[in-house]
């Protein structure tokens, strides 16, 4: 390949915006996934605390879940 052919290929790649769109979707998707993980972790903790409180209120003997 000649220098001109390489230069033309690189310039075509730089001007192509499809790759940028893919990267934007990947970043947005990872942010949404991270938010979902955090939300479900908080929800799981809250549900576990609520169940532990109910267990204690009814006088359960195995309220630790062990």
PQR file with spaces between the fields and no chain letter, atoms N, CA, C, O and H, PARSE charges and radii, in Angstrom:
ATOM       1  N    UNK     1       0.839   -1.183    0.000 -0.4000 1.5000
ATOM       2  CA   UNK     1       0.000    0.000    0.000 -0.0000 2.0000
ATOM       3  C    UNK     1       0.882    1.244    0.000  0.5500 1.7000
ATOM       4  O    UNK     1       1.953    1.285    0.605 -0.5500 1.4000
ATOM       5  N    UNK     2       0.402    2.213   -0.677 -0.4000 1.5000
ATOM       6  CA   UNK     2       1.145    3.465   -0.722 -0.0000 2.0000
ATOM       7  C    UNK     2       0.695    4.363    0.425  0.5500 1.7000
ATOM       8  O    UNK     2      -0.324    4.122    1.073 -0.5500 1.4000
ATOM       9  H    UNK     2      -0.468    2.180   -1.168  0.4000 1.0000
ATOM      10  N    UNK     3       1.482    5.397    0.649 -0.4000 1.5000
ATOM      11  CA   UNK     3       1.163    6.352    1.702 -0.0000 2.0000
ATOM      12  C    UNK     3      -0.186    7.023    1.451  0.5500 1.7000
ATOM      13  O    UNK     3      -0.948    7.263    2.388 -0.5500 1.4000
ATOM      14  H    UNK     3       2.309    5.593    0.122  0.4000 1.0000
ATOM      15  N    UNK     4      -0.476    7.323    0.199 -0.4000 1.5000
ATOM      16  CA   UNK     4      -1.752    7.978   -0.146 -0.0000 2.0000
ATOM      17  C    UNK     4      -2.937    7.059    0.154  0.5500 1.7000
ATOM      18  O    UNK     4      -3.974    7.519    0.632 -0.5500 1.4000
ATOM      19  H    UNK     4       0.143    7.128   -0.562  0.4000 1.0000
ATOM      20  N    UNK     5      -2.786    5.788   -0.119 -0.4000 1.5000
ATOM      21  CA   UNK     5      -3.868    4.836    0.156 -0.0000 2.0000
ATOM      22  C    UNK     5      -4.112    4.720    1.657  0.5500 1.7000
ATOM      23  O    UNK     5      -5.258    4.656    2.101 -0.5500 1.4000
ATOM      24  H    UNK     5      -1.944    5.415   -0.507  0.4000 1.0000
ATOM      25  N    UNK     6      -3.038    4.692    2.432 -0.4000 1.5000
ATOM      26  CA   UNK     6      -3.168    4.631    3.891 -0.0000 2.0000
ATOM      27  C    UNK     6      -3.813    5.906    4.411  0.5500 1.7000
ATOM      28  O    UNK     6      -4.695    5.856    5.268 -0.5500 1.4000
ATOM      29  H    UNK     6      -2.107    4.744    2.071  0.4000 1.0000
ATOM      30  N    UNK     7      -3.375    7.047    3.895 -0.4000 1.5000
ATOM      31  CA   UNK     7      -3.924    8.331    4.319 -0.0000 2.0000
ATOM      32  C    UNK     7      -5.415    8.409    4.002  0.5500 1.7000
ATOM      33  O    UNK     7      -6.202    8.889    4.818 -0.5500 1.4000
ATOM      34  H    UNK     7      -2.658    7.088    3.199  0.4000 1.0000
ATOM      35  N    UNK     8      -5.801    7.940    2.821 -0.4000 1.5000
ATOM      36  CA   UNK     8      -7.209    7.945    2.424 -0.0000 2.0000
ATOM      37  C    UNK     8      -8.038    7.040    3.334  0.5500 1.7000
ATOM      38  O    UNK     8      -9.147    7.400    3.727 -0.5500 1.4000
ATOM      39  H    UNK     8      -5.162    7.550    2.158  0.4000 1.0000
ATOM      40  N    UNK     9      -7.506    5.879    3.665 -0.4000 1.5000
ATOM      41  CA   UNK     9      -8.216    4.950    4.550 -0.0000 2.0000
ATOM      42  C    UNK     9      -8.392    5.535    5.943  0.5500 1.7000
ATOM      43  O    UNK     9      -9.466    5.418    6.533 -0.5500 1.4000
ATOM      44  H    UNK     9      -6.605    5.586    3.345  0.4000 1.0000
ATOM      45  N    UNK    10      -7.364    6.153    6.468 -0.4000 1.5000
ATOM      46  CA   UNK    10      -7.429    6.752    7.807 -0.0000 2.0000
ATOM      47  C    UNK    10      -8.423    7.908    7.825  0.5500 1.7000
ATOM      48  O    UNK    10      -9.205    8.031    8.768 -0.5500 1.4000
ATOM      49  H    UNK    10      -6.491    6.249    5.989  0.4000 1.0000
ATOM      50  N    UNK    11      -8.404    8.742    6.816 -0.4000 1.5000
ATOM      51  CA   UNK    11      -9.328    9.880    6.761 -0.0000 2.0000
ATOM      52  C    UNK    11     -10.774    9.401    6.637  0.5500 1.7000
ATOM      53  O    UNK    11     -11.677    9.990    7.231 -0.5500 1.4000
ATOM      54  H    UNK    11      -7.768    8.642    6.051  0.4000 1.0000
ATOM      55  N    UNK    12     -10.991    8.342    5.870 -0.4000 1.5000
ATOM      56  CA   UNK    12     -12.330    7.771    5.747 -0.0000 2.0000
ATOM      57  C    UNK    12     -12.802    7.236    7.093  0.5500 1.7000
ATOM      58  O    UNK    12     -13.962    7.415    7.462 -0.5500 1.4000
ATOM      59  H    UNK    12     -10.257    7.864    5.387  0.4000 1.0000
ATOM      60  N    UNK    13     -11.906    6.580    7.826 -0.4000 1.5000
ATOM      61  CA   UNK    13     -12.253    6.048    9.144 -0.0000 2.0000
ATOM      62  C    UNK    13     -12.568    7.173   10.118  0.5500 1.7000
ATOM      63  O    UNK    13     -13.516    7.060   10.895 -0.5500 1.4000
ATOM      64  H    UNK    13     -10.964    6.435    7.526  0.4000 1.0000
ATOM      65  N    UNK    14     -11.803    8.249   10.096 -0.4000 1.5000
ATOM      66  CA   UNK    14     -12.011    9.374   11.005 -0.0000 2.0000
ATOM      67  C    UNK    14     -13.344   10.061   10.729  0.5500 1.7000
ATOM      68  O    UNK    14     -14.031   10.482   11.659 -0.5500 1.4000
ATOM      69  H    UNK    14     -11.033    8.341    9.464  0.4000 1.0000
ATOM      70  N    UNK    15     -13.708   10.174    9.463 -0.4000 1.5000
ATOM      71  CA   UNK    15     -14.954   10.849    9.099 -0.0000 2.0000
ATOM      72  C    UNK    15     -16.181    9.973    9.320  0.5500 1.7000
ATOM      73  O    UNK    15     -17.299   10.486    9.383 -0.5500 1.4000
ATOM      74  H    UNK    15     -13.149    9.832    8.707  0.4000 1.0000
ATOM      75  N    UNK    16     -15.996    8.674    9.437 -0.4000 1.5000
ATOM      76  CA   UNK    16     -17.114    7.750    9.629 -0.0000 2.0000
ATOM      77  C    UNK    16     -17.654    7.911   11.041  0.5500 1.7000
ATOM      78  O    UNK    16     -16.912    7.743   12.009 -0.5500 1.4000
ATOM      79  H    UNK    16     -15.088    8.257    9.386  0.4000 1.0000
ATOM      80  N    UNK    17     -18.941    8.236   11.174 -0.4000 1.5000
ATOM      81  CA   UNK    17     -19.538    8.475   12.484 -0.0000 2.0000
ATOM      82  C    UNK    17     -20.275    7.263   13.023  0.5500 1.7000
ATOM      83  O    UNK    17     -20.775    7.313   14.146 -0.5500 1.4000
ATOM      84  H    UNK    17     -19.544    8.372   10.388  0.4000 1.0000
ATOM      85  N    UNK    18     -20.361    6.186   12.273 -0.4000 1.5000
ATOM      86  CA   UNK    18     -21.048    4.996   12.757 -0.0000 2.0000
ATOM      87  C    UNK    18     -20.359    4.405   13.973  0.5500 1.7000
ATOM      88  O    UNK    18     -21.026    3.957   14.906 -0.5500 1.4000
ATOM      89  H    UNK    18     -19.954    6.146   11.361  0.4000 1.0000
ATOM      90  N    UNK    19     -19.046    4.399   13.976 -0.4000 1.5000
ATOM      91  CA   UNK    19     -18.304    3.885   15.131 -0.0000 2.0000
ATOM      92  C    UNK    19     -18.553    4.718   16.367  0.5500 1.7000
ATOM      93  O    UNK    19     -18.667    4.176   17.466 -0.5500 1.4000
ATOM      94  H    UNK    19     -18.504    4.764   13.218  0.4000 1.0000
ATOM      95  N    UNK    20     -18.639    6.015   16.208 -0.4000 1.5000
ATOM      96  CA   UNK    20     -18.904    6.893   17.336 -0.0000 2.0000
ATOM      97  C    UNK    20     -20.287    6.623   17.908  0.5500 1.7000
ATOM      98  O    UNK    20     -20.460    6.615   19.127 -0.5500 1.4000
ATOM      99  H    UNK    20     -18.547    6.455   15.315  0.4000 1.0000
ATOM     100  N    UNK    21     -21.261    6.404   17.059 -0.4000 1.5000
ATOM     101  CA   UNK    21     -22.607    6.101   17.521 -0.0000 2.0000
ATOM     102  C    UNK    21     -22.612    4.809   18.320  0.5500 1.7000
ATOM     103  O    UNK    21     -23.280    4.723   19.351 -0.5500 1.4000
ATOM     104  H    UNK    21     -21.121    6.411   16.068  0.4000 1.0000
ATOM     105  N    UNK    22     -21.890    3.819   17.869 -0.4000 1.5000
ATOM     106  CA   UNK    22     -21.806    2.551   18.582 -0.0000 2.0000
ATOM     107  C    UNK    22     -21.186    2.753   19.957  0.5500 1.7000
ATOM     108  O    UNK    22     -21.665    2.179   20.936 -0.5500 1.4000
ATOM     109  H    UNK    22     -21.347    3.889   17.032  0.4000 1.0000
ATOM     110  N    UNK    23     -20.147    3.544   20.049 -0.4000 1.5000
ATOM     111  CA   UNK    23     -19.506    3.818   21.331 -0.0000 2.0000
ATOM     112  C    UNK    23     -20.476    4.552   22.252  0.5500 1.7000
ATOM     113  O    UNK    23     -20.543    4.251   23.443 -0.5500 1.4000
ATOM     114  H    UNK    23     -19.758    4.010   19.254  0.4000 1.0000
ATOM     115  N    UNK    24     -21.223    5.505   21.716 -0.4000 1.5000
ATOM     116  CA   UNK    24     -22.192    6.226   22.542 -0.0000 2.0000
ATOM     117  C    UNK    24     -23.248    5.277   23.101  0.5500 1.7000
ATOM     118  O    UNK    24     -23.608    5.376   24.274 -0.5500 1.4000
ATOM     119  H    UNK    24     -21.169    5.749   20.748  0.4000 1.0000
ATOM     120  N    UNK    25     -23.746    4.361   22.278 -0.4000 1.5000
ATOM     121  CA   UNK    25     -24.727    3.389   22.764 -0.0000 2.0000
ATOM     122  C    UNK    25     -24.117    2.472   23.818  0.5500 1.7000
ATOM     123  O    UNK    25     -24.787    2.120   24.790 -0.5500 1.4000
ATOM     124  H    UNK    25     -23.453    4.280   21.325  0.4000 1.0000
ATOM     125  N    UNK    26     -22.879    2.086   23.644 -0.4000 1.5000
ATOM     126  CA   UNK    26     -22.221    1.217   24.618 -0.0000 2.0000
ATOM     127  C    UNK    26     -22.063    1.927   25.955  0.5500 1.7000
ATOM     128  O    UNK    26     -22.291    1.328   27.006 -0.5500 1.4000
ATOM     129  H    UNK    26     -22.335    2.372   22.855  0.4000 1.0000
ATOM     130  N    UNK    27     -21.675    3.200   25.927 -0.4000 1.5000
ATOM     131  CA   UNK    27     -21.525    3.965   27.167 -0.0000 2.0000
ATOM     132  C    UNK    27     -22.882    4.142   27.835  0.5500 1.7000
ATOM     133  O    UNK    27     -23.004    3.952   29.045 -0.5500 1.4000
ATOM     134  H    UNK    27     -21.489    3.687   25.073  0.4000 1.0000
ATOM     135  N    UNK    28     -23.895    4.502   27.066 -0.4000 1.5000
ATOM     136  CA   UNK    28     -25.232    4.680   27.627 -0.0000 2.0000
ATOM     137  C    UNK    28     -25.756    3.371   28.214  0.5500 1.7000
ATOM     138  O    UNK    28     -26.353    3.366   29.290 -0.5500 1.4000
ATOM     139  H    UNK    28     -23.796    4.656   26.083  0.4000 1.0000
ATOM     140  N    UNK    29     -25.538    2.282   27.519 -0.4000 1.5000
ATOM     141  CA   UNK    29     -25.975    0.981   28.020 -0.0000 2.0000
ATOM     142  C    UNK    29     -25.286    0.586   29.311  0.5500 1.7000
ATOM     143  O    UNK    29     -25.917    0.030   30.210 -0.5500 1.4000
ATOM     144  H    UNK    29     -25.054    2.286   26.644  0.4000 1.0000
ATOM     145  N    UNK    30     -24.003    0.869   29.406 -0.4000 1.5000
ATOM     146  CA   UNK    30     -23.292    0.527   30.640 -0.0000 2.0000
ATOM     147  C    UNK    30     -23.740    1.407   31.801  0.5500 1.7000
ATOM     148  O    UNK    30     -23.783    0.948   32.942 -0.5500 1.4000
ATOM     149  H    UNK    30     -23.491    1.321   28.676  0.4000 1.0000
ATOM     150  N    UNK    31     -24.071    2.658   31.527 -0.4000 1.5000
ATOM     151  CA   UNK    31     -24.594    3.527   32.591 -0.0000 2.0000
ATOM     152  C    UNK    31     -25.954    3.035   33.075  0.5500 1.7000
ATOM     153  O    UNK    31     -26.219    3.026   34.277 -0.5500 1.4000
ATOM     154  H    UNK    31     -24.036    3.032   30.600  0.4000 1.0000
ATOM     155  N    UNK    32     -26.807    2.632   32.157 -0.4000 1.5000
ATOM     156  CA   UNK    32     -28.121    2.095   32.543 -0.0000 2.0000
ATOM     157  C    UNK    32     -27.946    0.808   33.343  0.5500 1.7000
ATOM     158  O    UNK    32     -28.616    0.616   34.358 -0.5500 1.4000
ATOM     159  H    UNK    32     -26.592    2.640   31.181  0.4000 1.0000
ATOM     160  N    UNK    33     -27.058   -0.072   32.901 -0.4000 1.5000
ATOM     161  CA   UNK    33     -26.816   -1.324   33.619 -0.0000 2.0000
ATOM     162  C    UNK    33     -26.286   -1.051   35.029  0.5500 1.7000
ATOM     163  O    UNK    33     -26.701   -1.705   35.987 -0.5500 1.4000
ATOM     164  H    UNK    33     -26.513    0.084   32.077  0.4000 1.0000
ATOM     165  N    UNK    34     -25.385   -0.102   35.154 -0.4000 1.5000
ATOM     166  CA   UNK    34     -24.859    0.252   36.476 -0.0000 2.0000
ATOM     167  C    UNK    34     -25.943    0.800   37.383  0.5500 1.7000
ATOM     168  O    UNK    34     -25.992    0.467   38.567 -0.5500 1.4000
ATOM     169  H    UNK    34     -25.048    0.429   34.376  0.4000 1.0000
ATOM     170  N    UNK    35     -26.812    1.637   36.837 -0.4000 1.5000
ATOM     171  CA   UNK    35     -27.914    2.184   37.635 -0.0000 2.0000
ATOM     172  C    UNK    35     -28.864    1.082   38.087  0.5500 1.7000
ATOM     173  O    UNK    35     -29.349    1.103   39.218 -0.5500 1.4000
ATOM     174  H    UNK    35     -26.773    1.908   35.875  0.4000 1.0000
ATOM     175  N    UNK    36     -29.132    0.119   37.205 -0.4000 1.5000
ATOM     176  CA   UNK    36     -30.006   -0.998   37.580 -0.0000 2.0000
ATOM     177  C    UNK    36     -29.387   -1.857   38.678  0.5500 1.7000
ATOM     178  O    UNK    36     -30.083   -2.285   39.599 -0.5500 1.4000
ATOM     179  H    UNK    36     -28.739    0.102   36.286  0.4000 1.0000
ATOM     180  N    UNK    37     -28.104   -2.106   38.585 -0.4000 1.5000
ATOM     181  CA   UNK    37     -27.427   -2.894   39.623 -0.0000 2.0000
ATOM     182  C    UNK    37     -27.521   -2.190   40.967  0.5500 1.7000
ATOM     183  O    UNK    37     -27.815   -2.812   41.988 -0.5500 1.4000
ATOM     184  H    UNK    37     -27.539   -1.759   37.837  0.4000 1.0000
ATOM     185  N    UNK    38     -27.269   -0.885   40.956 -0.4000 1.5000
ATOM     186  CA   UNK    38     -27.355   -0.132   42.214 -0.0000 2.0000
ATOM     187  C    UNK    38     -28.777   -0.136   42.768  0.5500 1.7000
ATOM     188  O    UNK    38     -28.972   -0.312   43.970 -0.5500 1.4000
ATOM     189  H    UNK    38     -27.030   -0.379   40.127  0.4000 1.0000
ATOM     190  N    UNK    39     -29.765    0.054   41.906 -0.4000 1.5000
ATOM     191  CA   UNK    39     -31.156    0.091   42.345 -0.0000 2.0000
ATOM     192  C    UNK    39     -31.579   -1.255   42.934  0.5500 1.7000
ATOM     193  O    UNK    39     -32.209   -1.296   43.990 -0.5500 1.4000
ATOM     194  H    UNK    39     -29.607    0.197   40.929  0.4000 1.0000
ATOM     195  N    UNK    40     -31.239   -2.349   42.263 -0.4000 1.5000
ATOM     196  CA   UNK    40     -31.631   -3.663   42.770 -0.0000 2.0000
ATOM     197  C    UNK    40     -30.866   -4.027   44.041  0.5500 1.7000
ATOM     198  O    UNK    40     -31.399   -4.732   44.897 -0.5500 1.4000
ATOM     199  H    UNK    40     -30.726   -2.316   41.405  0.4000 1.0000
ATOM     200  N    UNK    41     -29.643   -3.563   44.175 -0.4000 1.5000
ATOM     201  CA   UNK    41     -28.898   -3.808   45.411 -0.0000 2.0000
ATOM     202  C    UNK    41     -29.566   -3.097   46.583  0.5500 1.7000
ATOM     203  O    UNK    41     -29.746   -3.677   47.653 -0.5500 1.4000
ATOM     204  H    UNK    41     -29.210   -2.990   43.479  0.4000 1.0000
ATOM     205  N    UNK    42     -29.932   -1.832   46.369 -0.4000 1.5000
ATOM     206  CA   UNK    42     -30.632   -1.075   47.418 -0.0000 2.0000
ATOM     207  C    UNK    42     -31.978   -1.706   47.727  0.5500 1.7000
ATOM     208  O    UNK    42     -32.358   -1.810   48.894 -0.5500 1.4000
ATOM     209  H    UNK    42     -29.786   -1.361   45.499  0.4000 1.0000
ATOM     210  N    UNK    43     -32.706   -2.128   46.697 -0.4000 1.5000
ATOM     211  CA   UNK    43     -34.007   -2.760   46.894 -0.0000 2.0000
ATOM     212  C    UNK    43     -33.862   -4.054   47.688  0.5500 1.7000
ATOM     213  O    UNK    43     -34.652   -4.325   48.593 -0.5500 1.4000
ATOM     214  H    UNK    43     -32.397   -2.043   45.750  0.4000 1.0000
ATOM     215  N    UNK    44     -32.852   -4.850   47.348 -0.4000 1.5000
ATOM     216  CA   UNK    44     -32.624   -6.103   48.067 -0.0000 2.0000
ATOM     217  C    UNK    44     -32.302   -5.869   49.531  0.5500 1.7000
ATOM     218  O    UNK    44     -32.774   -6.604   50.399 -0.5500 1.4000
ATOM     219  H    UNK    44     -32.210   -4.630   46.613  0.4000 1.0000
ATOM     220  N    UNK    45     -31.503   -4.852   49.810 -0.4000 1.5000
ATOM     221  CA   UNK    45     -31.178   -4.515   51.201 -0.0000 2.0000
ATOM     222  C    UNK    45     -32.425   -4.074   51.946  0.5500 1.7000
ATOM     223  O    UNK    45     -32.647   -4.487   53.085 -0.5500 1.4000
ATOM     224  H    UNK    45     -31.120   -4.255   49.106  0.4000 1.0000
ATOM     225  N    UNK    46     -33.242   -3.237   51.316 -0.4000 1.5000
ATOM     226  CA   UNK    46     -34.465   -2.746   51.958 -0.0000 2.0000
ATOM     227  C    UNK    46     -35.443   -3.887   52.224  0.5500 1.7000
ATOM     228  O    UNK    46     -36.058   -3.940   53.290 -0.5500 1.4000
ATOM     229  H    UNK    46     -33.062   -2.901   50.392  0.4000 1.0000
ATOM     230  N    UNK    47     -35.590   -4.795   51.270 -0.4000 1.5000
ATOM     231  CA   UNK    47     -36.492   -5.933   51.452 -0.0000 2.0000
ATOM     232  C    UNK    47     -35.970   -6.841   52.555  0.5500 1.7000
ATOM     233  O    UNK    47     -36.744   -7.318   53.385 -0.5500 1.4000
ATOM     234  H    UNK    47     -35.091   -4.752   50.405  0.4000 1.0000
ATOM     235  N    UNK    48     -34.669   -7.083   52.572 -0.4000 1.5000
ATOM     236  CA   UNK    48     -34.083   -7.915   53.628 -0.0000 2.0000
ATOM     237  C    UNK    48     -34.288   -7.309   55.006  0.5500 1.7000
ATOM     238  O    UNK    48     -34.593   -8.022   55.962 -0.5500 1.4000
ATOM     239  H    UNK    48     -34.040   -6.696   51.898  0.4000 1.0000
ATOM     240  N    UNK    49     -34.121   -5.993   55.113 -0.4000 1.5000
ATOM     241  CA   UNK    49     -34.352   -5.319   56.394 -0.0000 2.0000
ATOM     242  C    UNK    49     -35.815   -5.412   56.810  0.5500 1.7000
ATOM     243  O    UNK    49     -36.114   -5.626   57.985 -0.5500 1.4000
ATOM     244  H    UNK    49     -33.873   -5.413   54.337  0.4000 1.0000
ATOM     245  N    UNK    50     -36.726   -5.252   55.853 -0.4000 1.5000
ATOM     246  CA   UNK    50     -38.156   -5.333   56.156 -0.0000 2.0000
ATOM     247  C    UNK    50     -38.542   -6.731   56.624  0.5500 1.7000
ATOM     248  O    UNK    50     -39.305   -6.881   57.579 -0.5500 1.4000
ATOM     249  H    UNK    50     -36.483   -5.078   54.899  0.4000 1.0000
ATOM     250  N    UNK    51     -38.020   -7.747   55.960 -0.4000 1.5000
ATOM     251  CA   UNK    51     -38.328   -9.124   56.355 -0.0000 2.0000
ATOM     252  C    UNK    51     -37.725   -9.425   57.724  0.5500 1.7000
ATOM     253  O    UNK    51     -38.354  -10.089   58.548 -0.5500 1.4000
ATOM     254  H    UNK    51     -37.400   -7.626   55.184  0.4000 1.0000
ATOM     255  N    UNK    52     -36.520   -8.943   57.966 -0.4000 1.5000
ATOM     256  CA   UNK    52     -35.909   -9.129   59.291 -0.0000 2.0000
ATOM     257  C    UNK    52     -36.722   -8.452   60.384  0.5500 1.7000
ATOM     258  O    UNK    52     -36.873   -9.001   61.476 -0.5500 1.4000
ATOM     259  H    UNK    52     -36.009   -8.403   57.297  0.4000 1.0000
ATOM     260  N    UNK    53     -37.246   -7.261   60.097 -0.4000 1.5000
ATOM     261  CA   UNK    53     -38.096   -6.565   61.071 -0.0000 2.0000
ATOM     262  C    UNK    53     -39.381   -7.323   61.333  0.5500 1.7000
ATOM     263  O    UNK    53     -39.824   -7.415   62.478 -0.5500 1.4000
ATOM     264  H    UNK    53     -37.123   -6.816   59.210  0.4000 1.0000
ATOM     265  N    UNK    54     -39.984   -7.864   60.293 -0.4000 1.5000
ATOM     266  CA   UNK    54     -41.205   -8.652   60.472 -0.0000 2.0000
ATOM     267  C    UNK    54     -40.924   -9.912   61.286  0.5500 1.7000
ATOM     268  O    UNK    54     -41.717  -10.289   62.148 -0.5500 1.4000
ATOM     269  H    UNK    54     -39.624   -7.790   59.363  0.4000 1.0000
ATOM     270  N    UNK    55     -39.815  -10.547   61.014 -0.4000 1.5000
ATOM     271  CA   UNK    55     -39.444  -11.752   61.740 -0.0000 2.0000
ATOM     272  C    UNK    55     -39.271  -11.458   63.234  0.5500 1.7000
ATOM     273  O    UNK    55     -39.718  -12.225   64.086 -0.5500 1.4000
ATOM     274  H    UNK    55     -39.171  -10.240   60.314  0.4000 1.0000
ATOM     275  N    UNK    56     -38.622  -10.347   63.528 -0.4000 1.5000
ATOM     276  CA   UNK    56     -38.425   -9.946   64.912 -0.0000 2.0000
ATOM     277  C    UNK    56     -39.764   -9.606   65.572  0.5500 1.7000
ATOM     278  O    UNK    56     -39.996   -9.953   66.730 -0.5500 1.4000
ATOM     279  H    UNK    56     -38.259   -9.724   62.835  0.4000 1.0000
ATOM     280  N    UNK    57     -40.640   -8.928   64.834 -0.4000 1.5000
ATOM     281  CA   UNK    57     -41.931   -8.524   65.379 -0.0000 2.0000
ATOM     282  C    UNK    57     -42.808   -9.715   65.729  0.5500 1.7000
ATOM     283  O    UNK    57     -43.573   -9.653   66.691 -0.5500 1.4000
ATOM     284  H    UNK    57     -40.452   -8.646   63.893  0.4000 1.0000
ATOM     285  N    UNK    58     -42.712  -10.800   64.966 -0.4000 1.5000
ATOM     286  CA   UNK    58     -43.543  -11.966   65.269 -0.0000 2.0000
ATOM     287  C    UNK    58     -42.840  -12.931   66.212  0.5500 1.7000
ATOM     288  O    UNK    58     -43.376  -13.995   66.522 -0.5500 1.4000
ATOM     289  H    UNK    58     -42.090  -10.851   64.184  0.4000 1.0000
ATOM     290  N    UNK    59     -41.655  -12.573   66.666 -0.4000 1.5000
ATOM     291  CA   UNK    59     -40.961  -13.393   67.651 -0.0000 2.0000
ATOM     292  C    UNK    59     -40.280  -14.602   67.046  0.5500 1.7000
ATOM     293  O    UNK    59     -40.185  -15.644   67.694 -0.5500 1.4000
ATOM     294  H    UNK    59     -41.220  -11.709   66.415  0.4000 1.0000
ATOM     295  N    UNK    60     -39.807  -14.486   65.829 -0.4000 1.5000
ATOM     296  CA   UNK    60     -39.132  -15.614   65.186 -0.0000 2.0000
ATOM     297  C    UNK    60     -37.819  -15.929   65.875  0.5500 1.7000
ATOM     298  O    UNK    60     -37.185  -15.049   66.458 -0.5500 1.4000
ATOM     299  H    UNK    60     -39.884  -13.639   65.303  0.4000 1.0000
ATOM     300  N    UNK    61     -37.412  -17.195   65.806 -0.4000 1.5000
ATOM     301  CA   UNK    61     -36.177  -17.607   66.458 -0.0000 2.0000
ATOM     302  C    UNK    61     -34.987  -17.593   65.507  0.5500 1.7000
ATOM     303  O    UNK    61     -33.840  -17.612   65.955 -0.5500 1.4000
ATOM     304  H    UNK    61     -37.927  -17.910   65.332  0.4000 1.0000
ATOM     305  N    UNK    62     -35.243  -17.561   64.193 -0.4000 1.5000
ATOM     306  CA   UNK    62     -34.157  -17.608   63.204 -0.0000 2.0000
ATOM     307  C    UNK    62     -34.248  -16.390   62.309  0.5500 1.7000
ATOM     308  O    UNK    62     -34.412  -16.514   61.096 -0.5500 1.4000
ATOM     309  H    UNK    62     -36.175  -17.545   63.829  0.4000 1.0000
ATOM     310  N    UNK    63     -34.143  -15.211   62.905 -0.4000 1.5000
ATOM     311  CA   UNK    63     -34.326  -13.975   62.157 -0.0000 2.0000
ATOM     312  C    UNK    63     -33.063  -13.553   61.408  0.5500 1.7000
ATOM     313  O    UNK    63     -33.125  -12.625   60.602 -0.5500 1.4000
ATOM     314  H    UNK    63     -34.010  -15.110   63.890  0.4000 1.0000
ATOM     315  N    UNK    64     -31.938  -14.190   61.641 -0.4000 1.5000
ATOM     316  CA   UNK    64     -30.698  -13.828   60.951 -0.0000 2.0000
ATOM     317  C    UNK    64     -30.623  -14.460   59.575  0.5500 1.7000
ATOM     318  O    UNK    64     -29.797  -14.058   58.756 -0.5500 1.4000
ATOM     319  H    UNK    64     -31.888  -14.944   62.296  0.4000 1.0000
ATOM     320  N    UNK    65     -31.466  -15.439   59.308 -0.4000 1.5000
ATOM     321  CA   UNK    65     -31.415  -16.124   58.015 -0.0000 2.0000
ATOM     322  C    UNK    65     -30.355  -17.187   57.957  0.5500 1.7000
ATOM     323  O    UNK    65     -30.007  -17.651   56.871 -0.5500 1.4000
ATOM     324  H    UNK    65     -32.137  -15.766   59.973  0.4000 1.0000
ATOM     325  N    UNK    66     -29.829  -17.587   59.094 -0.4000 1.5000
ATOM     326  CA   UNK    66     -28.776  -18.615   59.138 -0.0000 2.0000
ATOM     327  C    UNK    66     -29.342  -19.917   59.663  0.5500 1.7000
ATOM     328  O    UNK    66     -28.617  -20.905   59.777 -0.5500 1.4000
ATOM     329  H    UNK    66     -30.111  -17.210   59.976  0.4000 1.0000
